């Protein structure tokens, strides 16, 4: 490997696996008056935070907390099944884009007692249906630009604060370096969605009692055009996304890549893969720029919520555990345990990430996070073949945007209105 890489990822702790008191793997749980079952996703919470929280809860309530770690693969089917059964799970972590769907199908209990907490407003949107709280925001995360500091310095490229400066930096890299200026596959649609949000657009909009695709709009077209402008600096095919091949372990460690857009776990994965090859990672990070220095670009605000099953075996203690876990005290401890590398769920919690870290760049963008349409049918839109991805490939390959977007909108409208 020609490049020399050295990196410190402020959010590396997010990759830690929970090994909590009474924990197991993908277990079946079971209702009990003296115990509750909590499902957390693999890698979501630092072990020490879970252990300390559960010890405090058990001391206060005399209730055993059984934490069962779930893998992301197949989780939607397991959650759907668990929420249809009595006592399988009491509290569970749910992806923020999935919460509304489970609430609409009656699987989640109302959390009225927590409605007045000072939640992060962007996260709260994913936890409510018709102003009723069905989950508590837990943490958020978003993408930033990850760049190879050595390549940028050697090429004379400067870290940008606007879209225009970003393009200038990529031009400088192309002229003065053999490295790929940016790795950007053609179908990273959540990245593209941020550029659409910058223009005031969205993937879909409410239309009467339903939803309608909104890609054949000037806003969406402008967002896609800027995505295409960036993608011209990449050798990545227009027909793939960031996951296949996985950019952090299959692409970045195995080639000369000057920059790429990714999440914290991807940055940590790239560092680990580079070090396994005997290299060192020298990564820097900056928020996705907007039109002006004082307006960062929008980013998809991913993350998780915590909810109580509508068929919990011990709903009273499930509510108590969730309230403690998301309280100011324990939310602050959660952020601290993650090295400040998560977006806090509450306005009375602060994140102080290490200077120059991934977390610092990520938290800077939290206030301009966007979410996809929060409706049960959104999961249908994301099912392959994803019409947004297909539109992106067609646009990048030079097909007429409005014609392709009209087709995508028709498919989105059909899918998103299915239950």
N, C-alpha and C positions, 0 to 999 in steps of 0.2 A: 504494500500500500504506500503510495507516494505521499499522501497527506499525513500531517501530524495533527492529532486531535487530542485535546484535554477538556473535560467538561464536568461541571457540577450541576446536577439537576435538583432544584429545590423541592420537586415533588416526587422524588424517588420513593419516599415512604408510601406513596399511594399504591405501589405495587406489592406491598406487604400482604401476606395472607393472614386472616384472622384465625387465631387458635384460642377461642374463648372458653370460659368455664362451661363445661357440659357440652362442648361443641361436637359436631359430627359432619359428615359429608352427605348432602342431598338426602337427608333422612326424612322419615315420614311424619315425625312429630307426634302429637296426640294431646288432647285437652286434659287438663288437670287443675284442681282447685289450688294446689300448692306449687304449681310450676307454670311457666309460659314458654312457648316455643317461638323463637325469633329467627327469621330467614334473612341473612345478609349475603350479598354477592361477594364472590371471591375477589379479593384485592381492594374492597371498598374502605375498610376501617383498620387502622393500626391495632395490633394485638393488645398493646398496653392500654389503649383507650377502652376497648371492649371489656377487658378484665377489670379495670378500675371501676367502670360504670356498673357492671353487673354485681361486683362486690358491694358497692354502695347501695344498690337497689335491694339486694338480698338482705343486707343488714337492716334496712329501713322497713321492708315489707315482709320479711320472712318467706320470700318466694324464690324458688330456684328458676334461673334463666337458662334455658337450653338453646344455644345458638347453633344453627345448622347452616353451614356454608354452601351456597349454591353456585354452580357454574353458569356462565352466560349462555352457553350452547343449550338450546331447548328450553330456556327458562320460561318463555311465554306459555308453552303448553303445561309446564309444571305448575305455574301460578294459576292458570285457568282451572286446572283440576283441583288444586288445593282450596281455591275460593269457593268451589262447589261442594266441599265436604265439611262436615262438622268437626271442629277441633284439630284439624291438621296443622294449622299455623295460626298464631295469634297476632304477631307483628311481622311485617315483611317489607323489605326494600323493593321499590319499584322504579324503573326508569321514568324520568319525568315526562317523556312523550307517551308513555303507556298508561299513566295514571287515570286520565280522563276516561279512557276506554273501559277500564275495570270498574270505575265508579258508575259509569252509565249502565253497565250490565248488572248492577246491584251487588257487586262483590265486596265493596269496601264500606266500612262503618263511617258515619258522620263524626266529625271531630269538632263539634261546636264549641267546646270549652277552650280550644286553642285558637279560635278564630281571631281573637284580639291581640295575638302576639305580634311583635314588630318584625314580621317576615320580610325577607328580600322580595321586593315587588315583582321582579322578573320571574323569580322562582315560584312565587305564590300563584301566578297565573296557571301553572301546570298542575296545581293541587286542588283547584276549585272547579265546581260545576254549578252554574247558576248561583254564584255567590255563597255556595255551601262548601265547607272545607271537608275534603275526603282524605287528605294526606297532609303531612307536615313536610315542608322543604327540609332537605338534609344537607346536601352540598351541591355545588356546581363546578363545572370545568369547561374550558373552551380552548380553541386552537390558537396558536401563535406561529409566527415565522421563526424557524430554526435555521441558523446559518453557521457555516464553517468560518470561524474568525480568521484562521490562517489564510484561506483562499481569498476572502474579502480584502484582507489587509494587503496581500501580495498584488491583487488586481487594482487596488486603489479605490474600491467601492466603499461608499459611506452608508451608514444605517439610515434608512429613510423615515420621514415623518409624514409624508403625503403620498398619494398614489403616483403623482408625477415623479417624485424623487425615487420611488420604488422602481418605476420603469427605467429611470436613468441609471440606477444601481445595476439593474440586470443587463442593460446595454454595456455598461463598463465591464462587467464580468464576462460577457460574451466576447468583447474586444480584447481583453487582457488576460484571459485565463482559458485553459483547456477544459475546465470543469463545466458541467451542466449548470447554467445560471440558477435555474429552479427546477426541481422535480415536481411536476404537476400533472397527474394523469387526467384524462379527459372527462371522467365521470365523478369527480369529487363534489357531489351536488350540495352538500352542506356548506362547503366553501363558497360555491357559486351563490347559494342562497343569501349569504352575507352581503355580497355585492348587490343583489336584488333589493335587499332590505335597505342598503345605503341609498338606493334610488327611491325608496318609499313603497316598494312592491312586496309581493309575497308569492308563495307557490300556489295558493288558493285563497279565495275570499268567501265570506258568508254571502249567500244568495237566497233570500227569503228564508224558508225553513231548512235549507240545505247549504251546500257548498258548491263552488264552481272553480275550475282551474283558472289560473291567472297568469299564465306564461306568455300568452299572446298580447302582452301589454307593453307600452314603451318602457316602463320601469324594468320589467323582467328582461327585455331585449338589451337594454343598456347594461344591466348587470352581467348578462351573458357575454356581451361584447368585451367588457373589461376582463372577464375570465379568459376569453380567447386571446386577448392581448398578452396576458401573462403566460398562457399556455404555449405561445409561439417561442418562448425561451426554453421550453422543455422538449426533450426527445421522447417523453412518455406517450404511448399510443392514445388515441382519442376513445378507444373502445374499452378501457379498463378504469377501475377505481383505485382508491388508495389501499384497499384491503387485499386485493388479489392481482399481483403479488403484494404482500405486506411491505409497504414502503420503508418501515422502520428497521426491518431485519433482512429483507431480501434485496432492497435497492440501495439505501444510503450506505450501509457498511461495505458494499461491494463495488463501489464506483466513485468517481469524482463528482460529488454533488455539492454545489455551493450553498444551496438553500432548499427548504421544503416547508410545507405547512402541516403541523401535526399537534397532537395532544401530549399531555405530560407523560402518560405511560409509553407512548411511542418514542418520545425523546429518551426516556430511560432505557427502553429496549434497544435503541440504536447505540447508545453508549455501551451497554453490556455486550452487544454483538461485536462492536469494534474492538473492545478490550479482549474478547475471547480470541480475536484474530491477532492479538499482540500489538494492537495500535492504541492510541490515546485520542480521546475526543475533545476537541476544543470548540465547543458550541457556544454561540451567543443567541440571544432571543430578542425579538421585538414584536409589539402588537401589530396586527394587520392595519396598515395605514388607511386613513380616510381621505376625503378630498382636501381637507385643510389640516394643519398641525394640531388644531384644538378639537378636532372631531375624528376619533378613531373609527376604523371600519367595523361594521357589525360582524358579530361572530355567533355561531350557533352555541347556545348555552346548554350544554348537556349536563347530566347529573342525575341525582336520585332523590326520591321522596321516601318517607316512612309512613306506612299505613297500617290500620287495624282491620283484620278480616271481619267481614260482616257475620261470619259464622265461627268466630273465635271461641275457643273453649273456656277462656277466662278473660272476658272482654274488659272487666274492671281493671285488672292488673296490667293487661295489654295497654290500655290507655295511660296508665300511670307510668309504665316503662317508656312509652313513646314520648310522653310529656317531659320526663327527666332527660332522655337522650337528646332532645331538641331544645332544652332550656338554655338560657344564656350561659350558665356555668359550664354545662357539658358541651355545648356547641363551641364555646371558646376553647375548651380543652381539646376538642376534635380538630379544630383548625391548627392549634399549636402542635398537636401530635403529628400533623401532616406537614410541619415546617412552613405553615402559611400557604401551602400549595393547593388549597381548594378555595372556591368562592364561598364566603360565609352565607349561611341560610338566614341570618338575622341582621338587622341594622345595628344592634347593640353588640355585635361581635366584630372584632377587627383582625385582619390578616396582615402580618408584617414579614413578608418573605425576604429571603436573602437578596441583597443587591446583585443584579446581573443574572439572577436565576430565571428559569422558566416560569416559576410561580409569579415573579414580579411582573413579567410581561402579561401573563394570563389574567391576573387580578386587575391590571390596568384596563382591560377590555370588558370587565364584567358588567359595567353599566350600559354597554351597548350590545348586550346579548339579545338574540332573537330566538323565537321558538317556531317550529312548524305549526300548521293548523292543529289545534288541540281538539280533536274529535275522534270518535271511535274508528271511523273509516280511514284515518290516515295510515294505519298499518296496512290497509289494502293497497294504498298507493306505493308504499315502499317494497311491496312484494315483486320479485323478479317476474317478468322484465319490467323494471322501474321506468315509467314513462319520462321522468325528468332526466334520467341518465341517457335514455335513448335520444331525447331532444338535444342534449349537450353534444353527443357524438355527431349527430346530423349537422348541427350548427358549426362545429369545428371542422367538419369535412366539407363545408362550403354549400350545404343545401340551404334553400330559402328558409329563413328563420320563421317568418309568419306562418307559412304552410306547415312546417314541422311543429311549431308551438300550438297551432290550432288542433292538430291531431293529438298532441300531448294533453291539451286542456280537455278535450272530449273524453280521453281515457281517465284523466284525474277526476273529472266530474262524475263519471260513472262509478269509479271505485270508491271515492271518498264518501259517497252517499249510501253505500252498502253498509248494513249493520254487521 
